[in-house]
Each structure stands twice: as structure tokens, then as C-alpha cells.
Amino acid sequence: MVLGLIPARFASTRLPGKPLVDLGGQSMIQRVVAQAQQANLARVVVATDDERILRHVQDFGGEAVLTHPHHPSGTDRLWEAYQLLGSPADVHCIVNIQGDEPFINPAQINALADLFADPAAAPDIATLVKPVLTEEELFSPHLPKVVLNQLGHALYFSRHPLPYQRGREPHEWLAHHHYLRHLGLYAYKPAVLAQLTRLPVSPLEAAESLEQLRWLEAGFRIQCAETELEAFGIDTPEDAERARVRLGY
């Protein structure tokens, strides 16, 4: 069974109460849940730190659990949520779905879940990557890049473009290499998720502020699936307004 978990915190520096923001007559979290429910998931559960979000999800017919308010990361919140659900033994894959992506495509979720279809060949962790299409994407520190080996396993994630191209000007880089950008959608084996929550912050993670580097430094394998589909995260009031325009409001 594949379990979809959606971390949803009320506090947000740039957009307080973000999960409850109205996007054309539905809250952001309601839209995320609706998209996730179209994927091949046996169950979709919101993991929140706030009773207002809990009640709201329950009011529109969704499932939610109330987690501790002071988790250091969404990964820790996911693990607590899984335990609150009784740590169901029939779950072989947990998909971590971002609570601020109301347009997430169910095909993206399925692409990760499919990697766990054969438990004997399933990776420790899986995530999504997509081609970098513009120089703005390539050089934005807010859009982490990733380099892979020939098997599709992540070698490194960075906020800086990788690889560096010696002998070429930066404006030429995109024309001479297939750069990949990381999308923040993850899937894990439950036993691996438990181990991740016990890892201390690593030096590379501290330098780049990317939690997945902690996992690589600890020796976990991260399998990457490539998608052409774009992500649309909402972090600011301006992002929310763009989402309303996209929805026709």
C-alpha cells in the first residue's frame, strides 16, 4: 500500500496560515488533497501542527492528524504522522507531498510510487527532477540543482549550477549540458523514514541548507525520476495571486 502524507504548518514567515489561503473558493490544502486523491494512493492524510487546519480538512471530508508543533523538518512531522496512524504494516511506500503545491499533477506522485512497486528492487528514497530550461532557473539559488549517476541515483544537490563548465562562460552552460532541477516531492520506505529522523544535521546540509544532503552523507541512495511537468509552489501573497489567475479568478 502507498500512503500519501501532506505536511501542513500554519506558521509561514511570508504567508501566515498558508494552507488555509483561499484559491478560487477552495483552500490551498483542499486543492492539494484533491490532486493527491487522483493519484494511485491507498490513503491521503494531512499532517498538521494546527487545530484550525485539522478541523478544516475534516470539514471538507479529508483525513488529518495533529502532530507536534515544533518539529525541525517536514520529514520528522511525517514520521510522527505515520506513527499516529498506527504504523500500518501494509504500507511499503510513504509519499511526502508538499502542502503548498495546489497544482501538483497526480502523474508526478505516481512516478515515484511506481519505483516502489517491486519491494525487492525499491530504493531507499525517491524524488523527482526536471530539466532546467532557462538561465533564470539555472542560476536561481531557490531552485536546487542535482547531478545523477548513470543509474539515476543522486550524486549531489546544490543551490549552485552543477556541473561547473571550465572554459565556458556561464551564459553558454545551458547549451552544452542537460542540467536538472530538483522538485521537492519524496517517497520513502517506512523503515528508511524512521532512520532519517535520527540523523544529525550534516556539514553539507548546513552549508547548502538542503536536508537531502544529510541523507546522502549518511549513505542513503536517492533514486531520481525525471519529469517534464512543472511544479508550482506558493510561498508569498504574490504566488497566491498568480495561482488565482491560473484558476481563472
C-alpha positions, -999 to 999 in steps of 0.1 A, spaced: 0 0 0 12 35 -8 4 62 18 3 99 8 12 123 36 9 161 33 28 182 59 9 214 65 21 240 90 1 271 99 31 293 106 48 308 75 71 338 75 60 351 42 24 338 41 9 331 76 -19 305 76 -7 294 41 -27 260 40 -59 279 46 -54 306 20 -84 308 -4 -77 300 -40 -108 305 -60 -133 292 -34 -112 263 -20 -83 265 4 -48 256 -8 -47 224 13 -81 213 -1 -67 216 -36 -36 197 -27 -56 169 -12 -79 168 -42 -50 164 -66 -33 138 -44 -65 117 -42 -64 113 -80 -30 95 -78 -26 58 -71 -25 62 -34 -44 40 -9 -48 68 16 -41 106 17 -36 122 51 -27 157 61 -1 161 89 -6 194 106 5 213 137 -26 234 140 -62 225 151 -77 250 126 -61 231 97 -71 198 113 -108 209 116 -108 224 81 -95 192 65 -121 171 84 -148 196 74 -142 191 37 -141 153 41 -103 148 42 -83 129 67 -58 146 90 -37 140 122 -25 166 147 13 165 151 37 182 175 42 219 166 79 221 169 93 195 145 126 206 129 116 194 95 87 181 74 104 147 75 100 145 113 64 155 110 58 128 85 73 101 108 51 112 137 20 112 115 28 76 103 31 66 140 -2 84 148 -19 63 121 -7 32 139 24 25 118 3 3 94 24 -27 84 10 -30 49 25 4 39 55 -2 17 59 34 5 52 68 20 50 97 -4 57 132 10 35 156 -9 42 193 -5 13 211 11 19 243 -9 16 229 -44 -21 231 -53 -15 221 -89 6 190 -83 0 165 -111 -11 130 -99 13 116 -126 42 131 -106 31 112 -75 26 80 -95 61 83 -110 76 80 -75 52 54 -62 59 32 -93 96 29 -82 84 10 -51 61 -14 -69 87 -42 -65 98 -42 -29 129 -62 -37 141 -35 -61 127 -4 -43 151 24 -35 157 38 0 144 72 -11 130 85 -44 125 120 -56 117 140 -88 139 160 -111 131 180 -142 152 196 -170 164 232 -164 150 253 -193 162 288 -186 192 307 -173 170 322 -146 163 286 -133 199 276 -137 213 304 -116 185 308 -90 197 297 -55 160 290 -47 158 261 -72 182 234 -62 200 215 -89 211 178 -89 236 157 -107 230 119 -112 250 88 -120 242 66 -149 216 46 -128 196 78 -120 209 80 -84 216 114 -70 253 122 -66 248 157 -52 223 185 -47 233 222 -48 219 257 -50 247 264 -74 246 251 -110 263 217 -113 285 208 -131 307 239 -135 319 241 -171 355 250 -172 364 271 -203 329 283 -210 311 315 -200 281 309 -177 257 321 -203 269 292 -225 264 265 -199 228 256 -206 235 250 -243 262 224 -235 248 203 -207 215 187 -197 210 204 -163 184 190 -138 164 208 -112 152 191 -80 114 191 -73 106 187 -36 85 155 -38 98 125 -20 89 89 -13 105 66 13 103 31 27 88 34 62 119 19 78 141 43 60 120 73 70 125 62 106 162 62 102 163 96 85 146 113 116 175 101 138 203 116 116 221 148 129 225 178 107 254 172 84 282 196 72 269 197 36 233 202 47 244 231 70 263 247 41 236 244 14 205 243 37 193 212 18 181 184 40 186 157 14 224 162 16 222 148 52 208 116 37 235 113 10 262 119 36 248 91 57 250 67 28 214 65 17 206 60 -20 183 85 -36 167 73 -69 155 101 -92 127 100 -117 127 127 -144 95 146 -153 87 173 -178 59 186 -156 64 218 -137 60 224 -100 41 255 -87 48 262 -51 32 290 -32 53 309 -7 42 345 -9 9 365 -14 21 372 -49 24 335 -56 -12 331 -43 -25 358 -66 -8 341 -96 -25 308 -86 -59 326 -86 -52 340 -121 -42 305 -132 -75 292 -119 -94 320 -137 -103 341 -106 
